[in-house]
């Protein structure tokens, strides 16, 4: 199984990579900006028996994405699973977020998924198979104060994923969007809340693996995951 994961250097992305690494004949392309962190994740995946390679890339840069996609496909061909996980959370209300900060969250959370999807989709359509995963958020379906840019970006990501689903559902591809609530990742570093109020990233990774394991006749289109006690 050939899996590509963006935002793979930490948090949910790393957990997904390590989950797939235990699958038979796993080949995992790890994509993120931090070469050092990616190298550590690649080693962890190899320790679980997978072939894993780091591909440092700024997924908001169209040229860099194209170059990275060509390198990955030259190595392992079209992906069986493409996980669009790269994301950025910066809090701020509508009157607190300036245009630069707004654009940054749109670029990282939404534009990156558009660029990465465009880069790999032709090969997946030619192969007539594959599963595209989008890591959205409960912020894709619920607005909350103090999250102007993030909510806008994640609402957009859900819309993009729904378009991909409609445009590929008769071409052999599956599309799943996960909408997790608060997950214990570095985005929450410094919080005073107890770990029990957050989902572990390993649970999100398990959900990804489970939906991929379904037969080709079934697709989980959208899945909402929340901490047991509700949103933070």
Secondary structure as the mmCIF struct_conf table of DSSP 4:
data_model
#
loop_
_struct_conf.conf_type_id
_struct_conf.id
_struct_conf.beg_label_comp_id
_struct_conf.beg_label_asym_id
_struct_conf.beg_label_seq_id
_struct_conf.end_label_comp_id
_struct_conf.end_label_asym_id
_struct_conf.end_label_seq_id
STRN STRN1 UNK A 2 UNK A 6
BEND BEND1 UNK A 7 UNK A 7
TURN_TY1_P TURN_TY1_P1 UNK A 8 UNK A 9
BEND BEND2 UNK A 10 UNK A 10
HELX_RH_AL_P HELX_RH_AL_P1 UNK A 11 UNK A 21
TURN_TY1_P TURN_TY1_P2 UNK A 22 UNK A 22
BEND BEND3 UNK A 23 UNK A 23
TURN_TY1_P TURN_TY1_P3 UNK A 24 UNK A 25
STRN STRN2 UNK A 27 UNK A 32
BEND BEND4 UNK A 33 UNK A 33
HELX_RH_AL_P HELX_RH_AL_P2 UNK A 35 UNK A 47
TURN_TY1_P TURN_TY1_P4 UNK A 48 UNK A 49
STRN STRN3 UNK A 51 UNK A 56
TURN_TY1_P TURN_TY1_P5 UNK A 59 UNK A 60
HELX_RH_AL_P HELX_RH_AL_P3 UNK A 62 UNK A 76
BEND BEND5 UNK A 78 UNK A 78
BEND BEND6 UNK A 80 UNK A 80
STRN STRN4 UNK A 81 UNK A 84
STRN STRN5 UNK A 92 UNK A 92
TURN_TY1_P TURN_TY1_P6 UNK A 94 UNK A 96
HELX_RH_AL_P HELX_RH_AL_P4 UNK A 99 UNK A 106
HELX_RH_PI_P HELX_RH_PI_P1 UNK A 107 UNK A 111
HELX_RH_AL_P HELX_RH_AL_P5 UNK A 112 UNK A 127
TURN_TY1_P TURN_TY1_P7 UNK A 128 UNK A 128
STRN STRN6 UNK A 131 UNK A 135
HELX_RH_3T_P HELX_RH_3T_P1 UNK A 138 UNK A 140
TURN_TY1_P TURN_TY1_P8 UNK A 141 UNK A 141
TURN_TY1_P TURN_TY1_P9 UNK A 145 UNK A 146
STRN STRN7 UNK A 147 UNK A 147
HELX_RH_AL_P HELX_RH_AL_P6 UNK A 148 UNK A 168
TURN_TY1_P TURN_TY1_P10 UNK A 169 UNK A 172
STRN STRN8 UNK A 174 UNK A 180
STRN STRN9 UNK A 183 UNK A 183
BEND BEND7 UNK A 185 UNK A 185
HELX_RH_3T_P HELX_RH_3T_P2 UNK A 186 UNK A 188
TURN_TY1_P TURN_TY1_P11 UNK A 189 UNK A 190
BEND BEND8 UNK A 193 UNK A 193
HELX_RH_3T_P HELX_RH_3T_P3 UNK A 195 UNK A 197
BEND BEND9 UNK A 198 UNK A 198
STRN STRN10 UNK A 199 UNK A 199
HELX_RH_AL_P HELX_RH_AL_P7 UNK A 201 UNK A 213
BEND BEND10 UNK A 214 UNK A 214
TURN_TY1_P TURN_TY1_P12 UNK A 216 UNK A 217
STRN STRN11 UNK A 222 UNK A 225
TURN_TY1_P TURN_TY1_P13 UNK A 228 UNK A 229
#
